[in-house]
Amino acid sequence: MTRPRVLVFSTQLPLPIDRGDRNRLFHTLRLLAAVADVRLVAVERSWEPPVTDLAPLGSIEVVRVPLSAAAVVSAGAWAALTGRPYLVTRYALPRVRRALRDAVRAFAPDVLWGYQAPSFPFLADAPRARRIVDLVDSPSRYAALVTGSRDVPIGARVAMGLQWRLVEWERRALALADAAIVNSGADAVHVRALAPPSTDIVRLDNCVPRELMRHPWQPDPSRPPTLLFVGNLAYVPNRAAVRLLLTEILPRVRRRVPDARVVVCGARGEALAQAFAGVEGVTFRGFVPDLASMYRDASVMLVPVPLAGGTQYKLLESMAVGLPAVVSTVSAAITGVTDGGEVLVGEHADAYADAACRLLLDPALAGRVSGAARRFVDARHTWEAQQPLIDRVIRGRSGASGGTASGSGAQ
């Protein structure tokens, strides 16, 4: 069987491999390269450290398109002034379009794979290719979640509310796409309502490499009682979760477990670290390249996020290692986990604190939750299990026309 030629367009390089969108892009590229010849056209952001080692991508050829922060900021400002959603259009610059069109002419792809909302304006640049857009999270659904959440700061809600034409642009992209990939069942329902019947809606939840499960967490009464939070702190729901954890959950936990401490891992948390510098037993670690040891050394994972667009890497990773987790109801619902099964679930500060204390004070309960979490991830959320789905999507066999195909990550 002839290997298809897949041109992937992204406004970010997938390196270094972290736990957010780059993680998904990196593993998707690896899965694509197993069944296709792949070329990546990626924006290289001048304000980020340059990527010098592309070896993790193997045989994938990379076309880099350098862009300055000034160009992107001015494009985003112009988009906002003209009523266009900057989440979609801030990278839609002539230099980027020329690079993609040149790659289409040179590579003659069978498939154009657009990554996230910034790829929307470029789907029309490969009219002869099968066009696939990996939404990850539907941008219009995420905007609605943010603007409708009282737990999100008003500034963030206003900023997202300015993206009022996201639905229009998402509809245009879905009309051009042969298939759209989403990260949750809720997104699948939302996107199905926006897309024409001919567009396949394919569910590919976030996953983790199976190797993460090799060295599992174990209950250890001798370890300091440590609550762990992980996440990019530039992301509004993560910031809200950390503030709730430190101002309301931790004091309640300490009434029953006086020596409980909190470790927060995540980039761009300098402002939060400064705001909570005087709180005893709270450590901000910044970006941690390899979190596996952090998961194994902690006692409980806390995920009190007020909203969730799709399955969260911090939760999947901690569950894969086996670190018992306390999560919000929205996080549990989007992931498909059950209270008292794979996680414990909270709704407010008292419930989060009570669940955390139960896990800290009952090693048997913590061990049961740990084992159930690992079995859940192994059965549903490993990248290795998604290879057949990726093959079907690029060859146009993802399911009946207009239907929804689900990977092994589906609940």
Secondary structure, 3 states (H helix, E strand, C coil): CCCCEEEEEECCCCCCCCCCHHHHHHHHHHHHHCCCEEEEEEEEECCCCCCCCCHHHCCCEEEEEEECHHHHHHHHHHHHHCCCCHHHHCCCCHHHHHHHHHHHHHHCCCEEEEECHHHHHHHHHCCCCEEEEEEECCHHHHHHHHHCCCCCCHHHHHHHHCCCCHHHHHHHHHHHCCEEEECCHHHHHHHHHHCCCCCEEEECCCCECHHHHCCCCCCCCCCCCEEEEECCCCCHHHHHHHHHHHHHHHHHHHHHCCCCEEEEECCCCHHHHHHCCCCCCEEEEECCCCCHHHHHHCCEEEECCCCCCCCCHHHHHHHHHCCCEEEEHHHHHHHCCCECCCEEEECCHHHHHHHHHHHHHCHHHHHHHHHHHHHHHHHHCEHHHHHHHHHHHHCCCCCCCCCEEECCCCC
